Amino acid sequence: MASTLTLSYDRASDSLLIALCPPYADQEAEELGDGLLARFNPDTNAIEAIEIFGFSKRFQGDRPLPLPILADLHPAIAPPHETL
């Protein structure tokens, strides 16, 4: 079953969490470098979340923020002109 992608910003830590599920105790984490943290499912090793630290400072300029992951995004629901 596919999960809906959620974004949540924590002002106190200035971090953005992009997640398929809430963080949980058994979830593994790996630093990707440059203030990026990936959270993995311990059984499947699939990425379940990316956390971006220092988020507000990264968007003071006009440069995009590249993430070192590959994504295959699909709409959660079909657009009005398509059927499921």
Backbone as ProteinMPNN parsed JSONL, in Angstrom:
{"seq_chain_A": "MASTLTLSYDRASDSLLIALCPPYADQEAEELGDGLLARFNPDTNAIEAIEIFGFSKRFQGDRPLPLPILADLHPAIAPPHETL", "coords_chain_A": {"N_chain_A": [[0.845, -1.187, 0.0], [0.642, 2.178, -0.893], [1.986, 5.139, 0.575], [1.037, 8.371, 1.781], [2.85, 11.287, 1.182], [4.186, 13.418, 3.606], [4.935, 16.678, 4.849], [6.631, 18.315, 7.41], [7.476, 21.024, 9.441], [9.81, 21.962, 11.862], [10.189, 24.546, 13.837], [11.82, 25.142, 16.068], [14.108, 23.484, 15.811], [14.756, 24.151, 13.286], [14.192, 22.422, 11.101], [13.111, 20.417, 8.346], [10.916, 17.819, 7.816], [10.384, 15.306, 5.57], [8.214, 12.874, 4.933], [7.05, 9.459, 4.714], [5.899, 8.126, 6.727], [5.374, 8.551, 10.29], [8.292, 9.129, 12.386], [9.762, 6.33, 14.137], [10.749, 4.167, 16.888], [12.374, 1.904, 16.082], [13.263, 2.628, 13.612], [15.897, 3.144, 11.343], [18.662, 5.421, 10.91], [20.612, 7.494, 8.751], [23.255, 9.67, 8.113], [23.367, 11.759, 5.363], [25.039, 13.7, 4.627], [25.903, 17.209, 4.608], [23.9, 18.205, 6.392], [21.666, 16.58, 5.972], [19.476, 13.934, 6.673], [18.641, 10.574, 6.371], [15.947, 8.378, 6.964], [15.348, 4.99, 7.541], [13.475, 1.983, 6.854], [13.829, -0.696, 9.039], [13.519, -3.35, 8.251], [13.118, -3.544, 5.434], [14.907, -1.759, 4.384], [14.132, 0.447, 2.973], [13.843, 3.898, 2.174], [12.125, 5.95, 4.37], [11.848, 8.5, 5.252], [13.157, 11.832, 4.946], [15.19, 14.146, 6.51], [15.82, 17.561, 6.75], [18.139, 19.657, 7.954], [18.729, 22.998, 9.214], [16.987, 24.296, 7.559], [15.586, 26.798, 6.896], [17.686, 28.589, 6.356], [18.743, 27.544, 4.058], [17.028, 28.351, 2.076], [17.183, 31.075, 1.694], [18.335, 32.195, -0.453], [18.234, 31.986, -4.064], [18.773, 29.464, -4.932], [18.179, 26.049, -5.823], [17.5, 23.175, -3.7], [19.244, 20.372, -3.862], [18.542, 16.904, -3.363], [20.134, 13.946, -2.345], [18.802, 11.575, -3.415], [16.771, 9.224, -5.235], [13.571, 9.631, -6.659], [10.279, 8.423, -7.186], [7.537, 9.676, -7.921], [4.0, 9.745, -7.603], [0.607, 10.76, -8.166], [-1.589, 10.826, -5.336], [-4.237, 10.519, -5.755], [-6.131, 9.99, -8.737], [-5.839, 12.334, -11.411], [-8.532, 14.584, -12.452], [-9.158, 14.019, -15.158], [-8.445, 11.416, -15.584], [-8.963, 7.904, -15.012], [-9.001, 5.469, -12.388]], "CA_chain_A": [[0.0, 0.0, 0.0], [1.41, 3.403, -0.965], [1.759, 6.1, 1.653], [0.992, 9.776, 1.406], [4.015, 12.051, 1.593], [3.866, 14.562, 4.457], [6.013, 17.585, 5.183], [6.411, 19.027, 8.664], [8.581, 21.918, 9.781], [10.031, 22.211, 13.285], [10.841, 25.852, 13.925], [12.845, 25.122, 17.118], [15.339, 22.885, 15.287], [14.865, 24.61, 11.907], [14.317, 21.237, 10.257], [11.952, 19.988, 7.576], [10.808, 16.37, 7.702], [9.602, 14.822, 4.436], [8.06, 11.501, 5.427], [5.973, 8.56, 4.332], [5.309, 7.694, 7.993], [6.026, 9.218, 11.42], [9.46, 8.422, 12.913], [9.479, 5.354, 15.184], [11.946, 3.768, 17.626], [13.23, 0.955, 15.362], [13.674, 3.195, 12.324], [17.325, 3.431, 11.278], [18.964, 6.727, 10.321], [21.954, 7.633, 8.193], [23.602, 11.017, 7.673], [23.688, 11.806, 3.938], [25.956, 14.808, 4.433], [25.368, 18.559, 4.462], [22.693, 18.435, 7.175], [20.56, 15.75, 5.503], [19.382, 12.66, 7.365], [17.665, 9.639, 5.802], [15.411, 7.402, 7.914], [15.109, 3.753, 6.804], [12.753, 0.872, 7.444], [14.848, -1.667, 9.431], [13.304, -4.648, 7.597], [13.22, -3.466, 3.978], [15.951, -0.781, 4.072], [13.544, 1.495, 2.14], [13.819, 5.225, 2.791], [10.785, 6.345, 4.809], [11.819, 9.935, 5.546], [14.363, 12.646, 4.799], [15.136, 15.322, 7.376], [16.716, 18.607, 6.271], [18.458, 20.577, 9.051], [19.092, 24.328, 8.727], [16.105, 24.446, 6.398], [15.276, 28.182, 6.505], [18.89, 29.21, 5.803], [18.971, 27.01, 2.716], [16.113, 28.97, 1.126], [17.283, 32.529, 1.695], [18.752, 32.567, -1.798], [17.374, 31.475, -5.124], [19.299, 28.182, -5.389], [17.386, 24.875, -5.428], [18.145, 22.265, -2.762], [19.25, 19.005, -4.386], [18.552, 15.833, -2.382], [20.843, 12.813, -2.944], [17.941, 10.39, -3.474], [15.931, 9.115, -6.424], [12.16, 9.6, -6.271], [9.303, 8.023, -8.186], [6.333, 10.256, -7.343], [2.725, 9.547, -8.294], [-0.486, 11.389, -7.416], [-2.315, 9.951, -4.406], [-5.512, 10.274, -6.421], [-6.028, 10.236, -10.177], [-6.324, 13.644, -11.849], [-9.931, 14.513, -12.887], [-9.329, 13.506, -16.517], [-8.03, 10.012, -15.646], [-9.677, 6.978, -14.129], [-8.115, 4.496, -11.746]], "C_chain_A": [[0.887, 1.245, 0.0], [1.025, 4.34, 0.171], [1.719, 7.507, 1.086], [2.215, 10.479, 1.975], [3.572, 13.229, 2.436], [5.13, 15.389, 4.691], [5.672, 18.266, 6.489], [7.673, 19.79, 9.028], [8.631, 22.114, 11.282], [10.849, 23.494, 13.409], [11.983, 25.846, 14.947], [14.172, 24.555, 16.606], [15.634, 23.325, 13.849], [15.078, 23.424, 10.965], [12.992, 20.934, 9.563], [12.012, 18.478, 7.474], [9.876, 16.051, 6.546], [9.447, 13.322, 4.678], [6.879, 10.763, 4.821], [5.248, 8.026, 5.557], [5.999, 8.459, 9.118], [7.27, 8.437, 11.859], [9.048, 7.452, 14.024], [10.801, 4.808, 15.727], [12.889, 2.864, 16.831], [13.749, 1.481, 14.028], [15.17, 3.526, 12.388], [17.546, 4.765, 10.587], [20.406, 6.744, 9.837], [22.148, 9.063, 7.72], [24.006, 10.948, 6.205], [24.698, 12.894, 3.623], [25.211, 16.113, 4.308], [24.031, 18.762, 5.184], [21.471, 17.671, 6.713], [20.626, 14.394, 6.198], [18.309, 11.813, 6.696], [17.241, 8.672, 6.893], [14.924, 6.2, 7.108], [14.242, 2.779, 7.588], [13.787, -0.202, 7.788], [14.701, -3.026, 8.74], [13.554, -4.604, 6.091], [14.355, -2.57, 3.494], [15.446, 0.317, 3.129], [13.58, 2.823, 2.893], [12.369, 5.579, 3.116], [10.689, 7.839, 5.086], [13.185, 10.556, 5.261], [14.178, 13.844, 5.715], [16.213, 16.295, 6.912], [16.917, 19.596, 7.417], [18.952, 21.902, 8.483], [18.244, 24.72, 7.537], [15.908, 25.902, 5.968], [16.485, 28.879, 5.89], [19.16, 28.746, 4.377], [18.116, 27.718, 1.661], [16.099, 30.49, 1.212], [17.712, 33.044, 0.324], [17.795, 31.992, -2.819], [17.875, 30.142, -5.679], [18.388, 27.038, -4.961], [18.19, 24.002, -4.46], [18.112, 20.854, -3.343], [19.278, 17.997, -3.235], [19.207, 14.615, -3.032], [20.032, 11.516, -2.895], [17.223, 10.388, -4.815], [14.492, 8.993, -5.959], [11.309, 9.186, -7.464], [7.945, 8.451, -7.633], [5.126, 10.02, -8.23], [1.646, 10.257, -7.497], [-1.171, 10.361, -6.504], [-3.686, 9.603, -4.962], [-5.333, 10.581, -7.899], [-6.507, 11.651, -10.491], [-7.742, 13.502, -12.413], [-10.117, 13.888, -14.271], [-8.917, 12.042, -16.663], [-8.894, 9.173, -14.725], [-8.68, 5.994, -13.55], [-8.274, 3.142, -12.281]], "O_chain_A": [[1.797, 1.347, 0.822], [-0.107, 4.332, 0.656], [2.301, 7.787, 0.038], [2.566, 10.274, 3.137], [2.674, 13.97, 2.035], [6.241, 14.86, 4.725], [4.552, 18.745, 6.668], [8.786, 19.272, 8.934], [7.61, 22.399, 11.908], [12.046, 23.516, 13.122], [13.012, 26.481, 14.716], [15.238, 25.082, 16.927], [16.64, 22.92, 13.266], [16.0, 23.411, 10.15], [11.912, 21.16, 10.108], [13.037, 17.916, 7.089], [8.719, 16.472, 6.537], [10.428, 12.58, 4.634], [5.86, 11.355, 4.467], [4.124, 7.532, 5.455], [7.102, 8.969, 8.923], [7.307, 7.214, 11.721], [8.1, 7.718, 14.765], [11.848, 4.968, 15.1], [14.104, 3.047, 16.905], [14.586, 0.842, 13.39], [15.646, 4.112, 13.36], [16.727, 5.196, 9.776], [21.291, 6.112, 10.415], [21.304, 9.607, 7.009], [24.886, 10.169, 5.839], [25.164, 13.005, 2.489], [24.035, 16.137, 3.947], [23.132, 19.415, 4.653], [20.347, 18.064, 7.025], [21.691, 13.785, 6.3], [17.191, 12.281, 6.479], [18.076, 8.197, 7.664], [14.191, 6.348, 6.13], [14.267, 2.752, 8.819], [14.561, -0.592, 6.914], [15.673, -3.777, 8.657], [14.14, -5.533, 5.535], [14.724, -2.616, 2.321], [16.252, 1.043, 2.546], [13.371, 2.863, 4.105], [11.496, 5.517, 2.251], [9.591, 8.392, 5.15], [14.219, 9.891, 5.327], [13.128, 14.486, 5.698], [17.365, 15.915, 6.707], [15.982, 20.293, 7.81], [19.529, 21.935, 7.396], [18.715, 25.39, 6.618], [16.05, 26.211, 4.785], [16.319, 29.691, 4.98], [19.743, 29.483, 3.581], [18.449, 27.686, 0.476], [15.111, 31.124, 0.842], [17.472, 34.204, -0.011], [16.689, 31.565, -2.487], [17.464, 29.726, -6.763], [17.873, 27.053, -3.843], [19.417, 24.087, -4.413], [17.067, 20.203, -3.322], [19.968, 18.217, -2.239], [18.87, 14.279, -4.167], [20.506, 10.494, -2.401], [17.085, 11.431, -5.454], [14.219, 8.32, -4.965], [11.59, 9.556, -8.605], [7.278, 7.671, -6.953], [5.218, 10.086, -9.456], [1.75, 10.352, -6.274], [-1.31, 9.19, -6.857], [-4.23, 8.535, -4.682], [-4.456, 11.364, -8.263], [-7.48, 12.119, -9.899], [-8.124, 12.404, -12.816], [-11.156, 13.278, -14.523], [-9.026, 11.48, -17.753], [-9.484, 9.682, -13.772], [-7.641, 5.72, -14.151], [-7.593, 2.218, -11.836]]}, "name": "protein", "num_of_chains": 1, "seq": "MASTLTLSYDRASDSLLIALCPPYADQEAEELGDGLLARFNPDTNAIEAIEIFGFSKRFQGDRPLPLPILADLHPAIAPPHETL"}
